[in-house]
Amino acid sequence: MREYRLLIKGKWEVSKSKQEIKSPYDQNVVGKVYFAEKDKTEKAVSAAHEAFSETKKLSSLERAHVLEKISSGIEKRKEELAKSIT
């Protein structure tokens, strides 16, 4: 069973609040997803603001390279990503 944790400030975290994900086909549990409580949400938003302060300093060429890496990663994992949403 897959477990979907929270990625906050570059680290995977769990929370008290979670929900099982069931297959619409046969209702078998296929995963578990964690929901962020207020403190984790605030931590994530704060981390996003910090990251934005750094990324806005990048040139458009540097940002393009980052986006190319993301695109390449998505392309390499497209089958896995497609299976995770079906």
Secondary structure, DSSP 8 states (H G I E B T S, - for coil): -EEE-EEETTEEE--SEEEEEE-TTT--EEEEEEE--HHHHHHHHHHHHHHHHHHTTS-HHHHHHHHHHHHHHHHHTHHHHHHHT-
